[in-house]
Amino acid sequence: MKKGILQRILESAVWRSIFRTGIPDTDLKRSMLMYNNFFLHIFPVKMKRHGLRFCYTFCLGGISFLLFIILCVTGILLMFLYTPSIERAYFDMQALALIFNGKILRNLHRWAAHGMVVTVFLHMVRVFYTRSYRPPREFNWVIGIWLLILTLALSYTGYLLPWDQLAYWGITVGTTIMSYTPFLGKHIQYFVLGADEVGHEALLRFYVLHCAVIPFVALVLMAIHFWRVRKDGGISGPL
Amino acid sequence: MEKDQEKVFVNDPNKTYGLMEIVEGTSPMAEKAPEDTIESFPHYIILLTICSLAVTFVLFIISLFLDAPLEELANPLVTPNPGKAPWYFTGIQELIHYTDKPVIPGIIIPLLIIIWLFLIPYIDRKPKTRFTSLFNRIFIGGEKRRILIVLFTSFVLGALIFTLIGSLFRGENWNFILPWR
């Protein structure tokens, strides 16, 4: 029998050196495909049937992570086009609208960020109502709450960066609320802003926190969060 | 899982085994209790791909037609009325509006809620002693955790309602407005 071009490619030495498993036509090969793939190996090779029900998870954790990836990609692209200084930040934003697809880049980043705040919160709500925080998953719930806090921190630090009226006064209102903390209020506000008011120091701080510090911490916590889902016995069962 | 397996495979040396039935399957299931699992590939991977593409597509459509806001250049001398925090903090701002002691809704209540959220899995446990059983009855509400559900639901609804009021229904001088007027 003559071999088709697809067959030839799939059987070639190059293809087989990249994808070792070959066509997944048996259960063993289907397992190997999950197991041998770097990106898929965080998933189990077999899953509980109820865990795939959309109405159990609503895919909220997965959507949150997808939005995080989209935010990383669009965020890095935006970093090429943005200067964290009060002289240039706002005008970089205006220039962005003139760049090919620049507006869409910013829109994607903005709406994905708002979306992530919503999906992470809803993910917490889902985990609560399915009572998935019960032993042995207690600590993963704690990591999840930290991730919710970090998501809010990421969104909040990003809010200042466009340096428009919305950003400036949004951050002013927020940090004023922080300054109501008994005893330490003014110190906390100064620590966050790097000065008494929102200015260049605050913009630089928020930029570094937004682009480097918080995403890194969040990524490490996410890695532990996903790892623990597996280690604690996979997705939780029905109540 | 261990217990489930023992129910099916009783550790009884006198038990004899025999062929009972031939069932359909694609892989051997020797010495395993029946489990309701399926292969991740393709079942889960298909779901994952569809869901990811759908979310990305919807996000693209939104970004095509809805522009992210960009107001005028930041000006410390011109205070907008009302000055609003990002939408996820307008609930707190709304609460602060009701009191002249902003530290209570601004700092203490959010902090207590966060600590309570952290503690949920550690207080909702199977009671072992009489004390923990009493504790459970007061803070959780027994096996059905009625009290905890009421508390959590009121937290979610409260956050939703105050955030909605704070971000949409508040105008100049934080007066009540209707967003569609």
Interface residues (C-beta under 8 A of the other chain):
Chain A: P24 T26 D27 L28 R30 S31 L33 M34 L40 F43 P44 V45 K46 M47 K48 R49 H50 L52 F54 C59 G62 I63 L66 L67 I70 I86 Y90 M93 Q94 K103 I104 R106 N107 L108 H109 R110 W111 A112 H114 G115 V117 M124 V125 F128 Y129 R131 Y133 R134 P135 R137 E138 F139 W141 V142 I145 I149 L152 S155 Y156 Y159 P162 W163 D164 Q165 L166 A167 Y168 W169 G170 T172 V173 G174 I177 M178 Y180 T181 P182 E197 V198
Chain B: T26 S27 E35 D36 T37 I38 E39 S40 F41 P42 H43 Y44 I45 L47 L48 C51 S52 V55 T56 L59 F60 I62 S63 L64 L66 D67 A68 P69 L70 E71 E72 L73 A74 N75 P76 V78 T79 P80 G83 K84 A85 P86 W87 Y88 F89 I92 Q93 I96 P102 V103 G106 I107 I114 L117 F118 I120 P121 Y122 D124 R125 R145 I149 F152 V156
